[in-house]
Amino acid sequence: MKWFYLIILIFLLSACTALNQNSQTGVLPVTDIKSFDGIFKNSTDTQHVYTSLWNQLNLSNNNTLTKTGSVVMLKGITDRSIKATLVLNDVEQASIILKGKLKNHYFVSKHQRRMIPIPLLYGKFKNQQFQLAIKDDHTLSVDRLNNQWGWVFLFLASNNQTDHNEYKQIKK
């Protein structure tokens, strides 16, 4: 029974990690999921493959589907989901459904959590999430959280990352 309480305690402590919604200067007041509809450049000005819009929405750190000239089409389909489609040379490459909700003019994705608990021996916890906002100049602002921590015997380690990237809107 002690192990059960330990696992619950670990889960509750890990649930405290979330993206902060900083000051909303320059962010349009979004009240409808359809406000995110549009076609956006897949890359930032830095052209770093891991910061492509597609990888941010996929919560991926892999160098996948980030070809030069690709765009991402966003379309609100329900009040809690957005369809994202990667397009290269007018051909659909892949699509995903982003689940989340509107919160303070942001679309906040559901947490993606993974946990491997072996009490006192080994444990790993990973939490990822992103939030979208539309800026005054109609660029898409993406904040991403990647929180990982774990333990081997009694030694703890953690890694927290938050990224902020902006993607130009090509077409509404």
C-alpha positions in Angstrom: 0.0 0.0 0.0 2.9 2.4 0.6 4.1 2.0 -3.0 0.7 3.0 -4.2 0.8 6.2 -2.2 4.3 6.9 -3.4 3.2 6.5 -7.0 0.2 8.8 -6.4 2.4 11.4 -4.8 4.8 11.3 -7.7 2.0 11.7 -10.2 0.5 14.6 -8.2 3.8 16.4 -7.9 4.4 16.0 -11.6 1.0 17.4 -12.6 2.1 20.8 -11.3 4.3 21.5 -14.3 2.5 23.7 -16.9 3.1 26.4 -19.4 2.9 29.9 -18.1 0.8 32.4 -19.9 2.9 35.5 -19.8 1.7 39.0 -20.5 -0.6 39.1 -23.5 0.9 42.2 -25.2 0.5 41.8 -28.9 -1.8 38.8 -28.7 -5.2 38.9 -30.4 -8.2 38.2 -28.1 -9.2 34.7 -29.4 -12.7 33.5 -28.4 -13.3 31.0 -31.2 -11.1 28.1 -32.3 -11.6 29.1 -35.9 -9.3 32.1 -35.3 -6.4 29.7 -35.7 -7.5 28.7 -39.2 -4.8 29.5 -41.8 -1.7 28.4 -43.6 1.6 29.0 -41.8 5.2 28.7 -42.8 6.7 25.5 -41.3 10.0 27.1 -40.4 11.3 29.9 -38.3 13.8 32.4 -39.4 16.6 30.3 -37.8 15.7 27.3 -40.0 16.6 24.9 -37.2 14.9 21.6 -37.9 13.7 21.0 -34.4 11.9 24.3 -34.3 9.7 23.6 -37.3 6.0 24.2 -36.7 5.2 20.6 -37.5 7.6 19.3 -34.9 6.3 21.7 -32.3 2.7 20.6 -32.9 3.7 16.9 -32.9 5.7 17.5 -29.7 8.6 15.8 -31.5 12.3 16.4 -31.4 13.0 14.4 -34.5 14.1 15.7 -37.8 11.0 14.4 -39.6 8.9 16.0 -42.3 10.6 19.4 -42.2 11.5 19.9 -45.8 12.2 23.4 -47.1 9.1 25.1 -48.5 6.6 23.1 -46.6 3.6 24.8 -44.9 1.2 23.8 -42.1 -2.5 24.3 -42.5 -4.5 24.7 -39.3 -8.3 24.3 -39.3 -10.5 24.3 -36.2 -12.8 21.3 -36.3 -14.5 21.4 -32.9 -14.4 23.7 -29.9 -11.6 21.5 -28.4 -9.6 20.4 -31.5 -7.6 21.7 -34.4 -6.6 19.7 -37.5 -3.0 20.4 -38.6 -1.9 19.3 -42.0 1.6 19.4 -43.4 1.7 20.3 -47.1 4.7 20.2 -49.5 4.3 21.3 -53.1 0.5 21.3 -52.8 0.6 17.6 -51.7 -0.6 16.6 -48.2 2.2 14.8 -46.4 0.6 14.1 -43.0 -2.1 15.4 -40.7 -2.8 15.2 -36.9 -5.6 16.3 -34.6 -4.5 18.7 -31.8 -6.6 18.3 -28.7 -6.9 21.0 -26.1 -9.0 24.0 -25.1 -9.1 27.8 -25.3 -7.8 29.4 -22.2 -7.2 33.2 -21.9 -6.9 33.7 -25.7 -4.5 30.7 -26.1 -5.2 27.2 -27.4 -3.6 25.0 -24.8 -2.9 21.4 -25.7 -3.6 18.4 -23.5 -0.6 17.2 -21.6 1.3 14.3 -23.0 2.5 12.4 -20.0 4.6 9.2 -19.7 5.6 7.6 -16.4 7.8 4.6 -15.6 7.8 4.0 -11.8 9.9 1.3 -10.1 10.0 2.6 -6.6 13.4 3.3 -5.1 15.2 1.7 -8.1 14.3 3.6 -11.2 11.7 6.1 -12.3 11.1 8.4 -15.2 8.5 11.0 -15.9 8.0 13.0 -19.0 5.5 15.8 -19.6 5.1 17.8 -22.9 2.6 20.4 -23.9 2.3 23.4 -26.2 0.1 26.5 -26.5 -0.8 28.6 -29.5 -1.6 32.3 -29.8 -2.3 34.7 -32.7 -0.2 37.9 -32.6 -1.4 41.3 -33.9 0.6 40.8 -37.1 -1.2 37.4 -37.6 1.9 35.3 -36.9 1.3 32.1 -34.9 3.1 32.1 -31.6 4.0 28.7 -30.2 5.2 28.0 -26.6 6.3 24.5 -25.8 7.1 22.8 -22.5 9.3 19.7 -22.2 9.7 18.6 -18.6 11.6 15.4 -17.7 12.8 14.0 -14.5 13.7 10.7 -13.0 15.7 8.8 -10.5 18.1 5.9 -10.3 18.2 4.5 -6.8 18.1 7.7 -4.7 19.8 10.0 -7.3 17.4 12.5 -8.9 17.9 14.4 -12.2 15.6 16.7 -14.1 15.5 18.7 -17.4 13.1 21.5 -18.1 12.8 23.3 -21.4 10.4 25.9 -22.7 10.7 27.2 -26.2 9.0 30.1 -27.9 8.8 30.3 -31.7 6.8 32.4 -34.1 5.6 31.3 -37.6 4.4 33.7 -40.3 0.9 33.3 -41.7 1.0 32.9 -45.5 -2.8 32.7 -46.1 -5.9 33.0 -44.0 
